[in-house]
């Protein structure tokens, strides 16, 4: 009886295993959007959520595209040096953030920061509150 149950379970599991087999690389590469498409999608989110003007939308698109291109170059250049890659990605992120701050109004930038912090999982009491961040850093440094 156990052998029959095992055989039936194996027969049912085998097709499921094949159905979950990874796709060939060629198909996976085609499914990934280009950098331009990714920049357009990111910019569309900005435009919708922050109510960007047409001029702001163009500038934000250029910033997003440049950031994505720099990130891809860094991934290629530092693929064997994870520490250097992390550092370079931080530089790219900070540069992008600075450029966005120059394009967005203070209210738009504040809204962007709040959404960004929510997505990154920053606790609500720490979001966009420099005093709380400094207090938390001092608290963590005391240990």
C-alpha positions as CSV (number, residue, x, y, z in Angstrom):
1,X,0.0,0.0,0.0
2,X,2.8,2.4,0.9
3,X,4.5,1.7,-2.4
4,X,1.3,2.5,-4.3
5,X,0.9,5.8,-2.5
6,X,4.5,6.7,-3.1
7,X,4.2,5.9,-6.8
8,X,1.1,8.0,-7.2
9,X,2.7,10.9,-5.3
10,X,5.8,10.6,-7.5
11,X,3.7,10.5,-10.7
12,X,1.9,13.6,-9.6
13,X,5.0,15.5,-8.5
14,X,7.1,14.8,-11.7
15,X,5.1,17.0,-14.1
16,X,5.0,19.8,-11.5
17,X,8.8,19.7,-11.3
18,X,9.2,20.0,-15.0
19,X,6.7,22.9,-15.1
20,X,8.8,24.8,-12.7
21,X,12.1,24.3,-14.6
22,X,13.9,27.6,-15.3
23,X,13.5,29.1,-18.7
24,X,16.4,29.2,-21.0
25,X,18.6,32.3,-20.8
26,X,17.7,33.6,-24.2
27,X,14.0,33.8,-23.3
28,X,14.8,35.4,-19.9
29,X,16.9,38.1,-21.5
30,X,14.2,39.0,-23.9
31,X,11.7,39.4,-21.1
32,X,13.8,42.0,-19.3
33,X,12.9,45.5,-20.2
34,X,15.6,47.8,-21.6
35,X,17.1,50.6,-19.5
36,X,15.0,53.1,-21.4
37,X,11.9,51.1,-20.6
38,X,12.8,50.9,-17.0
39,X,13.5,54.6,-16.8
40,X,10.2,55.4,-18.5
41,X,8.4,53.2,-16.0
42,X,10.1,54.8,-13.0
43,X,9.4,58.2,-14.4
44,X,5.8,57.4,-15.0
45,X,5.5,56.5,-11.3
46,X,7.0,59.8,-10.4
47,X,4.8,61.8,-12.7
48,X,1.7,60.1,-11.4
49,X,2.4,60.1,-7.7
50,X,4.1,63.5,-7.5
51,X,2.2,65.3,-10.2
52,X,5.2,66.4,-12.2
53,X,5.1,69.1,-14.8
54,X,6.2,68.1,-18.3
55,X,9.5,69.8,-17.8
56,X,10.1,68.0,-14.5
57,X,9.1,64.7,-16.2
58,X,11.8,65.2,-18.9
59,X,14.4,66.0,-16.3
60,X,13.5,63.1,-14.0
61,X,13.6,60.7,-17.0
62,X,17.1,61.9,-17.8
63,X,18.2,61.4,-14.2
64,X,16.6,58.0,-13.9
65,X,18.2,56.8,-17.2
66,X,21.6,58.1,-16.3
67,X,21.4,56.4,-12.9
68,X,20.3,53.1,-14.4
69,X,23.2,53.3,-17.0
70,X,25.7,54.1,-14.3
71,X,24.4,51.2,-12.1
72,X,24.8,48.7,-15.0
73,X,28.3,49.9,-15.7
74,X,29.2,49.6,-12.1
75,X,27.8,46.0,-12.0
76,X,29.9,45.1,-14.9
77,X,33.1,46.8,-13.7
78,X,32.9,45.7,-10.1
79,X,31.3,42.3,-10.5
80,X,34.3,40.6,-8.7
81,X,34.6,43.3,-6.0
82,X,31.3,43.4,-4.0
83,X,32.6,46.0,-1.5
84,X,33.6,48.4,-4.3
85,X,30.2,47.7,-6.1
86,X,28.2,48.6,-2.9
87,X,30.3,51.8,-2.5
88,X,29.8,52.8,-6.1
89,X,26.0,52.1,-5.9
90,X,25.8,54.3,-2.9
91,X,27.6,57.1,-4.8
92,X,25.2,56.7,-7.7
93,X,22.2,56.7,-5.4
94,X,23.4,59.9,-3.5
95,X,24.1,61.7,-6.8
96,X,20.7,60.7,-8.2
97,X,19.0,61.9,-5.0
98,X,20.8,65.2,-5.1
99,X,19.8,65.7,-8.8
100,X,16.1,64.8,-8.0
101,X,16.2,67.3,-5.1
102,X,17.2,70.0,-7.6
103,X,14.3,69.2,-10.0
104,X,11.5,68.5,-7.5
105,X,9.7,71.1,-5.4
106,X,10.3,70.8,-1.6
107,X,6.9,69.2,-1.2
108,X,7.4,66.8,-4.0
109,X,10.8,65.8,-2.7
110,X,9.3,65.3,0.8
111,X,6.6,63.0,-0.7
112,X,9.2,61.1,-2.7
113,X,11.4,60.6,0.4
114,X,8.4,59.3,2.4
115,X,7.5,56.8,-0.3
116,X,11.1,55.8,-0.7
117,X,11.5,55.2,3.0
118,X,8.3,53.2,3.2
119,X,9.5,51.0,0.4
120,X,12.9,50.5,2.1
121,X,11.2,49.5,5.3
122,X,12.3,52.4,7.4
123,X,10.3,52.4,10.7
124,X,7.6,55.2,10.7
125,X,9.1,57.0,13.7
126,X,12.4,57.3,11.8
127,X,11.0,58.5,8.5
128,X,12.1,62.0,7.5
129,X,12.9,62.9,11.0
130,X,16.6,63.9,11.3
131,X,16.5,64.3,15.1
132,X,15.1,60.8,15.6
133,X,17.8,59.4,13.2
134,X,20.5,61.1,15.1
135,X,19.1,59.9,18.4
136,X,18.8,56.4,17.1
137,X,22.4,56.5,15.8
138,X,23.7,57.7,19.1
139,X,21.7,54.9,20.8
140,X,23.1,52.3,18.5
141,X,26.7,53.6,18.9
142,X,26.4,53.3,22.7
143,X,26.3,49.5,22.4
